Amino acid sequence: MFHSLPMFALILIFIVGAIAIWFAGIQLSNTSDVLSSRLHLGQALGGLLFLAIATNLPEIAITATAALAHNLGIAIGNILGGIAIQTVVLVIMDAFGLRSKAALTYSAASLQLVLEGVLVIAVLVVAIMGTQLPRTLLFARLAPGDVLILLLWLVGLWLIGKARADLPWQEKGHAPDTLPPDKEQGDEKQKSGSKTEQWSTTRVVLVFGGASLITLVAGVMLEESGSALADHIGLSGVLFGATVLAAATSLPEVSTGLASVKLGDYSLAFSDIFGGNAFLPVLFLLATLLSGQSALPQAKNSDIYLAGLGILLTTVYIYGLIFRPRRQTFNMGIDSIVVLVLYIIGIAGLFALAK
C-alpha cells in the first residue's frame, strides 16, 4: 500500500510517525521512571526492562512481519543493523541533553551500566557465532544460537538485578561524586517529574501502555514509509536497513533518552540504549519460531559487519563509564566523539562492502 503512494505522501506519513513517536517517547520516559521507582527496580534495571522493550516495539513488529513473510533478510538486518545506530543515540544525548554540564558517561557512571554494556557484547558475540552454524541445526522450531541468546539475556538480567542489591566495591559500584541511580537527582527532576509521580499506579500503567501502542503503530508507519522512500530514491536494502530504517526505528530511543537526561535520570537513559541493544538479538528466537527457519545462519556479511561495529561502539562507552571523562569538546565527551567518528567510518566501510 505504501509503495503505491507518491513521495510527498510518504514524507508526510514519515514526519507524522516521527512526531507521534517523539511525544510518546516522552511519556514512556516519565512513566517508566515512576514504575521503576514504585517497583523498587532502580533506574538501570527499570530502563533495561521497561524502556528497552517498549522502545523496541517497532523492531518487534518488523521482525514478526518479516518472519511471517519468510523474508528473514529484513528481520536480520533490522536486528543487527539497529544496534550500532542506537548506540550513536548516546552521542545525541551527550551533545544535546547535558549541554555544557559534563560528559554523559561522567554523570551516569556506575558498574551496573558497565555490566549492561558487557551483556550487549556477549549476546552479539553469540549471535555472530550462531551465523556460522548450519541452517539444518533446528529442533522443535528452535535453533541453539537463538536459545543461548535468550538464556544469556535472562542470566544477564538476573546478575544486573543482583548487582543493584550489592556489589563488593566502594559506593556500591557507583562513582563517588554521583548520586546512586535510585536517588532523585536534582531540583530539575523533582520539578519535571512531580506531576507524573502524583498519578496513581493504574494511571501510570495505562499511560505507559498507550504510549507503547503509539510507539508500535508509529514505528511501523516509519518503517513502511521509509522503505517506500528508499525504493523511490534507489537505496539498496542493506544500506536502507543500516541507515534510514535504523535511524527511523531509533527515534523512540532518542525521545526517551533526551527526556530522561532532562529529568536527571542519566542511568535510565544509558540503560534504555544498552538494554534495548541487549534485547534486540533475543528477537532471533521470534524470527525462527515464526518462520520455521533458523534465522542466524542466513545473515549476510554486511549483517555480521554491523554486529561487529555495534560491539566496537559499545566497548568505547564501557571504557567511558570506567574512566569517566569530564571534559567536553563540542558539548560531547571524548568517548562520544570517538563513537561518532567510528560510526561514520563504519558506515563508509558498509557502503564499500555493499558495492
Steps between C-alpha positions, in 0.01 A plus 500: 500500500774748594706428189217624277484840671675810359818621666329804656249275681778267616700791642188627680431156652864473606488841672167425676638167624817668626302766690273236656798296611669808642214594731426137589866460593478786750209325674685168492796662673290669769282197577779239490693711750200497736438127446866420569480697825173345618612147417839568668693400188732799478561706188753265339291181529177692434645639180620152404150355541241769429654757268721260308214271400241777447726706274584188299135421419548620138790254463282223646223576249743519206668172600166318542363629168818412311520153657136418416570609142815280503708808423763434765749735337298801618460353849872429537603838362248674726639330811874518438492823300314693768745441785780723370278799426313464830837524673559825311182632666718539811704754301181704446415481870852610589503791255145632542392365838769607745624797298802640686443327836727197461549199274214249515723213613634719783147571626361148454800292613417181688615141484143390424521681168838339432336161557222594257758594237677167550164324456455676163841376387432147627171456312651647183796262517261204536296637207811517282593144602144391414540628145763231441274209597321291232141597415387142555596511870140548614289314756132573576536830304785600733859575400779462760637850441159661557439306820847580635445871436172490693659313793797737501266802505299358791814419699628850424178652636534292815862603553422869443214476748736333746758774441240761592459341844870487580843506338831443683622847401516837668181705462316181393636528147407866451751775432577684828389845384172397336168406656392133486242432226224439757533855637330800351752712320455871530222756522435476127391137529278571799335791319456321166401160634275609789179499291548143379611384845166616643305273266356170624683185397204399282517829308877467460460148358223614262706795372804274460290246308344768279838655423637154418212437258558836329871417475416164340256637241705810418815286478341277237386814311859625504635168377248458219518861378879499534524179298285651225710817499816290470352331191418840352858623535659165409666418835602133534346278766816466709576872498135581568492269801821640646414867443141609435319209670742487793476877550120495480457219751749663738283812536328358814842466664591859406177635646504296822873554543487877477197506730685282755810721486285810548354341816848416625449124451837444333512130589150450358608664173803271472299192597244578231772468235707216646185316608342532157818387327526197729135415436502529119691172432235317708268570205689240297306240699173667393614508137592131504177395672275693259685409181590140584853570371819561695548876466861560606672272241333710228681819606701674229853633530357851540291384798803349674695816417236717671494271803876547531454877473244485781748315721771758425278798587375334818859433609585869467215598731595231751845657519332839535289379793813373675737790427223766520636780280357828628644739242278580203579590141209629288275426802604131491730277699802354322333156499198635309729667246687171449170312459375751244823482297507119511136483392562728200803292399299182555213614276750605234639147517148362468448693176826349372384155610164541328657578161 
